Amino acid sequence: PKTRKALFVSTLLDTSASMTGSKLAAAVEGFTDLVHHLRAHASKRMVSAPGDLVVLSTFDGEVKPQFPPLPPGKVRTGDLAKSVRAGGRTALYDAVIEAAGRLRPTSSRVSVLVTDGADTFRGGKQSQAVDALVRACHAHVGQLQVLLLSVGTDGLSDLQAMDQAVRRAGGRCTLRQ
């Protein structure tokens, strides 16, 4: 069977008040699909790696780890839809800073951020979030991929700044709306 290097997939889901309803449901569904995809590949031994790990944090006015790094087969996605609720402000920068610092020394790192808006919490600053992403890119040269998923346009300038910083630092970044 084909093999690939192990993945460390760190996902941040915005659970602020503006994500109520279909936005949050779509974000949870997207995360669930990602885990199922990794699980399916591992079970079929198509493109699998024994060291794959997935970690999820949600954020509103604070960053909340949902579970520690786990192999995709151990992630209980069914409980997630029942446990996350939308409410509060958006601590976008704090979430990015925490996620960048959480990346593990595996061969391939993927950081996924799903949000609908700009940072509305007076915690971290945009420059600190950008600096954290740049440090992560330099620490993991050529091995960091960042996926920024915007389900709205309020925070587009924040995401564009992060996208440009990751690219300048040698990381791969995809910004999708």
LINVEN-V920171 format. One record per backbone hydrogen bond with DSSP energy under -1.0 kcal/mol. CO is the residue of the C=O (numbers start at 1). NH is the residue of the N-H. If there is no record, write none. Layout:
co,nh
CO,NH
CO,NH
This chain:
co,nh
2,48
6,108
7,53
8,110
9,55
10,112
11,57
12,114
13,59
15,87
16,19
17,20
19,24
21,25
22,26
23,27
24,28
25,29
26,30
27,31
28,32
29,33
30,34
31,35
32,36
33,37
34,38
35,39
36,40
37,41
38,42
39,43
40,44
41,46
48,4
49,52
53,9
54,70
55,11
56,66
56,67
57,13
58,64
59,15
60,91
62,60
64,58
70,54
71,74
72,75
75,77
77,81
79,83
80,84
88,17
90,92
90,120
90,121
91,95
92,96
93,97
94,98
95,99
96,100
97,101
104,106
108,8
109,145
110,10
111,147
112,12
113,149
114,14
115,151
121,123
125,129
126,130
127,131
128,132
129,133
130,134
131,135
132,136
133,137
134,138
135,139
136,140
140,143
143,109
144,172
145,111
146,174
147,113
148,176
149,115
153,156
155,159
156,160
157,161
158,162
159,163
160,164
161,165
162,166
163,167
164,168
165,169
166,171
167,170
172,146
174,148
176,150
